[in-house]
Amino acid sequence: MAIRIFLIDEHRPAREILARRLASMPGLDIVGATCGGDEAIRGIEGLSPDVVLIDTKMKQSDGMDICRRALAADNNTTVAILTSYLDPDERRLAYQAGVDGYLLKDVDTDNLANWIKLAVGREPDDLDYSDDQDRGED
């Protein structure tokens, strides 16, 4: 059964690109995408996705509030922030609120798909251990 993903990002092009990237990966299904606010919470409640990816940097909505509401809407849903740049204070607040991950948007599609699979307890397709040689590990 495919992992059901819901995307929240106020920038339509970013949402569409991310949806295409993830939909191209085996075992992942985009069940919904929206720009934020109450529509996002209604989508989460109505669609019961396995994973919600939220860009908290929004002008029209409070991204951290959406994270909290998403977590409250369905405690079986994995909630992660997917952002353009690292904000240590936001990351700390996000983990305190109970999110499962804080990821940067520049993550490559394979690694993002593997993170999603691991986050919901599935076996990843192919983990990238390429930097193990740099540390002298086998």
Backbone as ProteinMPNN parsed JSONL, in Angstrom:
{"seq_chain_A": "MAIRIFLIDEHRPAREILARRLASMPGLDIVGATCGGDEAIRGIEGLSPDVVLIDTKMKQSDGMDICRRALAADNNTTVAILTSYLDPDERRLAYQAGVDGYLLKDVDTDNLANWIKLAVGREPDDLDYSDDQDRGED", "coords_chain_A": {"N_chain_A": [[0.834, -1.178, 0.0], [0.546, 2.204, -0.824], [2.271, 5.042, 0.566], [0.542, 7.687, 1.88], [0.539, 11.078, 1.148], [0.333, 14.479, 2.152], [0.606, 17.803, 1.133], [1.663, 21.038, 2.192], [2.108, 24.203, 1.238], [2.508, 27.562, 0.539], [3.272, 28.492, -1.922], [2.356, 27.899, -5.063], [3.83, 26.892, -7.417], [6.043, 25.654, -6.143], [4.732, 23.716, -4.595], [3.586, 22.149, -6.638], [5.848, 21.21, -8.024], [7.136, 19.745, -5.987], [5.141, 17.851, -5.511], [5.148, 16.471, -7.976], [7.774, 15.457, -7.935], [7.698, 13.702, -5.7], [5.556, 12.015, -6.371], [6.657, 10.619, -8.432], [8.112, 8.671, -7.283], [8.329, 5.257, -6.332], [5.803, 3.768, -4.341], [4.839, 6.021, -3.075], [2.173, 8.328, -2.68], [0.537, 11.207, -3.574], [-1.965, 12.675, -1.895], [-3.197, 15.057, -1.443], [-2.901, 18.65, -1.604], [-2.258, 21.94, -0.562], [-2.44, 25.524, 0.106], [-2.4, 26.284, 2.762], [-3.671, 27.222, 6.055], [-7.117, 26.903, 7.193], [-8.075, 25.219, 5.222], [-6.033, 23.385, 4.891], [-6.108, 21.932, 7.303], [-8.685, 20.837, 7.166], [-8.268, 19.19, 4.95], [-6.371, 17.372, 5.968], [-7.844, 16.188, 8.031], [-9.939, 15.076, 6.546], [-8.709, 13.424, 4.63], [-6.874, 11.828, 5.926], [-3.908, 11.472, 5.769], [-0.759, 9.657, 5.652], [1.583, 11.042, 5.955], [2.405, 14.446, 6.463], [3.734, 17.194, 4.905], [5.016, 20.307, 5.598], [5.55, 23.637, 4.705], [6.659, 26.081, 6.666], [7.175, 28.744, 6.321], [5.205, 31.028, 5.649], [3.184, 33.654, 4.38], [0.462, 34.124, 4.562], [-0.506, 32.369, 6.458], [0.07, 30.943, 9.725], [2.642, 28.951, 9.986], [3.716, 27.285, 12.039], [1.524, 27.083, 13.71], [-0.182, 25.663, 12.034], [1.251, 23.265, 11.959], [0.953, 22.404, 14.656], [-1.842, 22.138, 14.738], [-2.201, 20.21, 12.767], [-0.934, 18.023, 13.94], [-2.64, 17.681, 16.113], [-4.986, 17.07, 14.786], [-4.755, 14.497, 13.742], [-3.302, 12.016, 15.309], [-1.909, 9.876, 14.323], [-0.599, 10.611, 12.114], [2.405, 11.375, 10.453], [4.227, 14.264, 10.818], [6.085, 16.721, 9.218], [8.355, 19.428, 8.791], [9.157, 21.109, 5.873], [11.414, 23.09, 4.584], [12.902, 26.077, 3.134], [15.214, 27.145, 4.214], [17.411, 26.711, 7.016], [16.328, 27.37, 10.255], [17.298, 27.689, 13.341], [15.887, 28.321, 15.742], [13.201, 27.978, 14.988], [13.298, 25.273, 14.332], [13.83, 24.108, 16.833], [11.472, 24.861, 18.223], [9.636, 23.513, 16.635], [10.251, 20.772, 17.032], [9.726, 20.679, 19.763], [6.998, 21.052, 19.646], [6.228, 18.664, 18.616], [6.687, 17.717, 16.02], [7.844, 15.407, 13.518], [10.032, 15.654, 11.886], [12.473, 17.9, 10.449], [13.201, 19.264, 7.61], [15.203, 20.254, 4.795], [14.322, 21.908, 1.764], [16.03, 21.476, -0.359], [16.791, 18.862, -0.333], [17.55, 15.818, -1.981], [15.376, 13.941, -4.146], [15.343, 11.103, -3.841], [16.459, 10.751, -1.252], [14.604, 12.189, 0.283], [12.289, 10.672, -0.18], [13.123, 8.261, 0.986], [13.452, 9.124, 3.654], [10.768, 9.669, 4.282], [9.681, 7.088, 4.056], [11.097, 5.714, 6.09], [10.194, 7.211, 8.274], [7.561, 6.45, 8.561], [7.841, 3.849, 9.189], [8.518, 2.065, 7.18], [10.516, 0.122, 4.882], [13.305, 1.637, 3.44], [14.088, 2.305, -0.033], [16.699, 2.646, -1.056], [19.373, 3.6, 0.617], [21.676, 6.274, 0.848], [24.889, 5.817, 1.352], [27.235, 6.986, 0.652], [29.112, 8.745, 1.768], [30.338, 7.247, 3.695], [32.84, 6.159, 3.123], [34.482, 8.33, 3.382], [34.704, 8.528, 6.093], [36.059, 6.318, 6.725], [34.63, 3.99, 7.059], [33.185, 0.746, 6.478]], "CA_chain_A": [[0.0, 0.0, 0.0], [1.337, 3.43, -0.958], [2.27, 6.021, 1.65], [-0.31, 8.818, 1.486], [1.222, 12.319, 1.521], [-0.387, 15.744, 1.992], [1.584, 18.892, 1.063], [1.198, 22.384, 2.526], [3.089, 25.214, 0.835], [1.715, 28.633, -0.059], [3.742, 28.769, -3.283], [1.816, 26.86, -5.952], [4.858, 26.188, -8.202], [6.817, 24.779, -5.257], [3.849, 22.58, -4.281], [3.436, 21.294, -7.818], [7.135, 20.543, -8.283], [7.321, 18.738, -4.946], [4.166, 16.773, -5.765], [5.65, 15.666, -9.101], [8.965, 14.733, -7.482], [7.335, 12.596, -4.816], [4.679, 11.08, -7.087], [7.483, 9.809, -9.332], [8.798, 7.651, -6.489], [7.471, 4.106, -6.037], [5.302, 3.626, -2.978], [4.366, 7.294, -2.533], [0.971, 8.828, -3.334], [0.128, 12.539, -3.121], [-3.426, 12.652, -1.772], [-3.708, 16.414, -1.369], [-1.938, 19.743, -1.496], [-2.941, 23.214, -0.394], [-1.58, 26.648, 0.469], [-2.351, 26.456, 4.207], [-4.877, 27.638, 6.754], [-8.164, 25.938, 7.539], [-8.174, 24.235, 4.136], [-5.044, 22.343, 5.174], [-6.597, 21.09, 8.396], [-9.81, 20.059, 6.62], [-7.694, 18.149, 4.101], [-5.752, 16.357, 6.824], [-8.922, 15.462, 8.712], [-10.745, 14.333, 5.584], [-7.94, 12.468, 3.832], [-6.061, 10.992, 6.828], [-2.641, 11.071, 5.145], [0.275, 9.073, 6.508], [2.626, 12.056, 6.13], [2.112, 15.823, 6.073], [4.933, 18.027, 4.76], [4.563, 21.685, 5.744], [6.482, 24.763, 4.65], [6.162, 27.005, 7.689], [7.447, 30.134, 5.931], [4.038, 31.466, 4.891], [2.719, 35.009, 4.68], [-0.976, 34.123, 4.823], [-0.835, 31.447, 7.55], [1.106, 30.671, 10.711], [3.062, 27.586, 9.711], [3.848, 26.503, 13.271], [0.159, 26.797, 14.156], [-0.671, 24.57, 11.184], [1.905, 22.042, 12.455], [0.282, 21.989, 15.893], [-3.202, 21.71, 14.401], [-2.084, 18.95, 12.021], [-0.634, 16.99, 14.932], [-3.853, 17.467, 16.91], [-6.051, 16.538, 13.925], [-4.588, 13.055, 13.545], [-2.043, 11.673, 15.981], [-1.231, 8.804, 13.59], [0.045, 11.211, 10.949], [3.761, 11.895, 10.587], [4.248, 15.665, 10.395], [7.445, 17.245, 9.075], [8.54, 20.732, 8.159], [10.019, 21.111, 4.694], [11.654, 24.524, 4.479], [13.976, 26.505, 2.235], [16.451, 27.424, 4.938], [17.448, 26.303, 8.409], [16.091, 28.357, 11.3], [17.471, 26.886, 14.556], [14.808, 28.563, 16.704], [12.005, 27.317, 14.485], [13.508, 23.827, 14.446], [13.649, 23.761, 18.244], [10.039, 24.969, 18.513], [8.931, 22.459, 15.897], [10.421, 19.503, 17.74], [8.987, 20.792, 21.022], [5.573, 20.907, 19.319], [5.981, 17.257, 18.324], [6.884, 17.298, 14.631], [8.712, 14.241, 13.367], [11.219, 15.972, 11.111], [12.709, 19.264, 9.983], [13.979, 18.963, 6.413], [15.409, 21.352, 3.851], [13.734, 21.638, 0.45], [17.024, 21.077, -1.357], [17.067, 17.428, -0.219], [17.234, 15.167, -3.253], [14.115, 13.202, -4.116], [15.552, 9.764, -3.281], [16.64, 10.839, 0.197], [13.329, 12.6, 0.868], [11.412, 9.495, -0.223], [13.602, 7.318, 1.996], [13.101, 9.669, 4.969], [9.328, 9.453, 4.454], [9.459, 5.655, 4.295], [11.59, 5.406, 7.432], [9.366, 7.899, 9.267], [6.31, 5.702, 8.765], [8.17, 2.473, 9.531], [8.702, 1.213, 5.998], [11.895, -0.087, 4.451], [13.694, 2.523, 2.34], [14.528, 1.617, -1.247], [18.138, 2.697, -1.254], [19.967, 4.677, 1.393], [22.938, 6.743, 0.296], [25.976, 5.753, 2.32], [28.427, 7.33, -0.12], [30.142, 9.433, 2.536], [30.94, 6.327, 4.65], [34.248, 5.994, 2.787], [35.205, 9.481, 3.9], [34.92, 8.327, 7.524], [36.799, 5.087, 6.887], [33.727, 2.901, 7.413], [32.879, -0.205, 5.399]], "C_chain_A": [[0.883, 1.247, 0.0], [1.219, 4.3, 0.294], [1.551, 7.265, 1.139], [0.273, 10.119, 2.048], [0.341, 13.523, 1.218], [0.64, 16.869, 2.085], [0.937, 20.225, 1.415], [2.33, 23.358, 2.238], [2.322, 26.309, 0.119], [2.124, 28.96, -1.492], [3.328, 27.624, -4.209], [2.903, 26.159, -6.77], [5.691, 25.231, -7.344], [6.014, 23.536, -4.893], [3.775, 21.603, -5.439], [4.717, 20.53, -8.139], [7.372, 19.441, -7.258], [6.376, 17.562, -5.155], [4.645, 15.876, -6.902], [6.862, 14.841, -8.692], [8.575, 13.505, -6.668], [6.465, 11.562, -5.516], [5.468, 10.18, -8.033], [8.177, 8.661, -8.602], [7.856, 6.494, -6.174], [7.05, 4.091, -4.568], [4.807, 4.899, -2.34], [3.187, 7.788, -3.358], [0.61, 10.184, -2.74], [-1.393, 12.559, -3.097], [-4.03, 14.042, -1.689], [-2.584, 17.415, -1.238], [-2.72, 21.041, -1.412], [-1.955, 24.279, 0.059], [-1.54, 26.906, 1.972], [-3.703, 26.763, 4.813], [-5.845, 26.515, 7.051], [-8.324, 24.857, 6.48], [-7.208, 23.071, 4.372], [-5.554, 21.389, 6.247], [-7.779, 20.248, 7.935], [-9.294, 18.912, 5.746], [-7.084, 17.024, 4.912], [-6.831, 15.521, 7.506], [-9.703, 14.577, 7.74], [-10.005, 13.227, 4.858], [-7.102, 11.497, 4.666], [-4.759, 10.526, 6.176], [-1.705, 10.42, 6.163], [1.317, 10.12, 6.887], [2.105, 13.409, 5.669], [3.439, 16.568, 6.042], [4.481, 19.475, 4.697], [5.729, 22.645, 5.579], [5.937, 25.807, 5.61], [6.385, 28.469, 7.339], [6.318, 30.634, 5.028], [3.628, 32.864, 5.331], [1.267, 35.016, 5.131], [-1.38, 33.255, 6.014], [0.344, 31.334, 8.498], [1.488, 29.199, 10.578], [3.204, 26.724, 10.948], [2.476, 26.166, 13.836], [-0.433, 25.652, 13.334], [-0.032, 23.249, 11.61], [1.193, 21.521, 13.696], [-1.114, 21.449, 15.606], [-3.19, 20.39, 13.628], [-1.813, 17.794, 12.979], [-1.866, 16.664, 15.769], [-4.956, 16.801, 16.09], [-5.96, 15.029, 13.771], [-3.251, 12.64, 14.143], [-1.326, 10.489, 15.344], [-0.473, 9.326, 12.378], [1.448, 11.685, 11.306], [3.769, 13.306, 10.018], [5.694, 16.136, 10.353], [7.404, 18.613, 8.42], [9.512, 20.545, 7.006], [10.218, 22.572, 4.322], [12.843, 24.838, 3.574], [15.288, 26.761, 2.958], [16.298, 27.075, 6.414], [17.248, 27.498, 9.33], [16.167, 27.589, 12.623], [16.359, 27.086, 15.589], [13.522, 27.872, 16.27], [12.129, 25.802, 14.625], [13.284, 23.367, 15.883], [12.172, 23.794, 18.621], [9.243, 23.855, 17.842], [9.045, 21.119, 16.618], [9.715, 19.528, 19.096], [7.489, 20.604, 20.796], [5.223, 19.468, 18.958], [6.15, 16.836, 16.879], [7.923, 16.176, 14.575], [9.991, 14.533, 12.598], [11.263, 17.429, 10.71], [13.699, 19.127, 8.83], [14.117, 20.196, 5.534], [14.908, 20.952, 2.468], [14.757, 21.181, -0.581], [17.443, 19.606, -1.224], [16.714, 16.764, -1.548], [16.039, 14.235, -3.066], [14.276, 11.822, -3.499], [15.673, 9.809, -1.763], [15.364, 11.286, 0.899], [12.363, 11.417, 0.905], [11.831, 8.472, 0.829], [13.299, 7.81, 3.405], [11.627, 9.408, 5.255], [9.061, 7.988, 4.789], [9.933, 5.245, 5.688], [10.685, 6.002, 8.504], [8.062, 7.165, 9.545], [6.569, 4.212, 8.994], [8.287, 1.522, 8.36], [10.186, 1.106, 5.682], [12.22, 0.882, 3.317], [14.181, 1.714, 1.145], [16.039, 1.536, -1.338], [18.678, 3.876, -0.468], [21.337, 5.016, 0.823], [23.984, 6.762, 1.403], [27.292, 6.194, 1.689], [29.493, 8.022, 0.707], [30.757, 8.527, 3.6], [32.43, 6.142, 4.381], [35.072, 7.145, 3.345], [35.519, 9.326, 5.386], [35.673, 7.031, 7.787], [35.941, 3.908, 7.29], [33.504, 2.006, 6.212], [31.401, -0.357, 5.232]], "O_chain_A": [[1.857, 1.323, 0.749], [0.2, 4.29, 0.984], [1.907, 7.822, 0.1], [0.475, 10.251, 3.255], [-0.311, 13.588, 0.176], [1.454, 16.892, 3.009], [-0.185, 20.514, 0.998], [3.368, 23.344, 2.899], [1.565, 26.027, -0.81], [1.385, 29.643, -2.201], [3.881, 26.526, -4.145], [2.909, 24.929, -6.821], [6.005, 24.122, -7.776], [6.552, 22.429, -4.882], [3.886, 20.391, -5.256], [4.676, 19.349, -8.483], [7.763, 18.33, -7.616], [6.771, 16.407, -4.993], [4.556, 14.652, -6.803], [6.973, 13.669, -9.053], [9.063, 12.403, -6.918], [6.616, 10.363, -5.281], [5.002, 9.1, -8.396], [8.763, 7.782, -9.234], [6.708, 6.72, -5.792], [7.85, 4.369, -3.675], [4.391, 4.883, -1.181], [3.192, 7.685, -4.584], [0.4, 10.296, -1.533], [-2.04, 12.472, -4.141], [-5.24, 14.202, -1.845], [-1.472, 17.086, -0.824], [-3.722, 21.22, -2.104], [-0.796, 23.99, 0.358], [-0.705, 27.691, 2.422], [-4.743, 26.59, 4.177], [-5.468, 25.347, 7.15], [-8.666, 23.717, 6.794], [-7.53, 21.918, 4.087], [-5.439, 20.171, 6.106], [-7.867, 19.069, 8.276], [-9.82, 17.8, 5.796], [-7.259, 15.851, 4.582], [-6.739, 14.294, 7.553], [-10.081, 13.456, 8.082], [-10.597, 12.207, 4.506], [-6.67, 10.46, 4.163], [-4.528, 9.324, 6.043], [-1.846, 10.611, 7.371], [1.867, 10.095, 7.988], [1.452, 13.517, 4.631], [4.179, 16.576, 7.025], [3.664, 19.839, 3.852], [6.766, 22.496, 6.225], [4.86, 26.358, 5.381], [5.833, 29.349, 8.001], [6.452, 30.661, 3.804], [3.715, 33.208, 6.51], [0.88, 35.818, 5.982], [-2.491, 33.395, 6.525], [1.484, 31.6, 8.118], [0.747, 28.314, 11.006], [2.849, 25.546, 10.918], [2.282, 25.08, 14.384], [-1.106, 24.776, 13.877], [-0.704, 22.218, 11.62], [0.868, 20.336, 13.78], [-1.519, 20.428, 16.162], [-4.071, 19.551, 13.816], [-2.393, 16.717, 12.844], [-2.108, 15.502, 16.096], [-5.769, 16.053, 16.634], [-6.985, 14.353, 13.679], [-2.196, 12.883, 13.557], [-0.234, 10.13, 15.784], [0.215, 8.567, 11.695], [1.651, 12.322, 12.339], [3.367, 13.523, 8.875], [6.439, 15.977, 11.321], [6.531, 18.908, 7.604], [10.554, 19.904, 7.149], [9.306, 23.218, 3.808], [13.674, 23.975, 3.291], [16.36, 26.608, 2.372], [15.206, 27.135, 6.978], [17.926, 28.516, 9.194], [15.21, 26.911, 12.994], [15.936, 26.129, 16.238], [12.834, 27.255, 17.084], [11.168, 25.129, 14.997], [12.626, 22.354, 16.12], [11.671, 22.869, 19.261], [8.294, 23.323, 18.417], [8.05, 20.415, 16.791], [9.168, 18.514, 19.53], [6.792, 20.061, 21.653], [4.052, 19.09, 18.99], [5.795, 15.711, 16.526], [8.759, 16.028, 15.466], [10.936, 13.746, 12.65], [10.237, 18.105, 10.638], [14.889, 18.901, 9.048], [13.253, 21.072, 5.533], [15.052, 19.802, 2.052], [14.389, 20.561, -1.579], [18.349, 19.156, -1.926], [15.706, 17.102, -2.169], [15.742, 13.801, -1.953], [13.43, 11.404, -2.709], [15.061, 9.001, -1.064], [15.068, 10.814, 1.996], [11.694, 11.192, 1.914], [10.978, 7.881, 1.491], [12.929, 7.015, 4.268], [11.275, 8.973, 6.351], [8.298, 7.689, 5.707], [9.239, 4.506, 6.386], [10.436, 5.368, 9.529], [7.521, 7.251, 10.648], [5.637, 3.407, 8.993], [8.169, 0.308, 8.525], [11.0, 1.9, 6.156], [11.485, 0.942, 2.331], [14.63, 0.578, 1.294], [16.595, 0.486, -1.66], [18.465, 5.027, -0.847], [22.065, 4.133, 0.369], [23.959, 7.624, 2.281], [28.36, 5.803, 2.16], [30.677, 7.907, 0.389], [31.621, 8.982, 4.35], [33.207, 5.984, 5.323], [36.224, 6.959, 3.736], [36.478, 9.913, 5.887], [35.905, 6.675, 8.942], [36.459, 2.92, 7.811], [33.617, 2.445, 5.068], [30.951, -1.115, 4.373]]}, "name": "protein", "num_of_chains": 1, "seq": "MAIRIFLIDEHRPAREILARRLASMPGLDIVGATCGGDEAIRGIEGLSPDVVLIDTKMKQSDGMDICRRALAADNNTTVAILTSYLDPDERRLAYQAGVDGYLLKDVDTDNLANWIKLAVGREPDDLDYSDDQDRGED"}
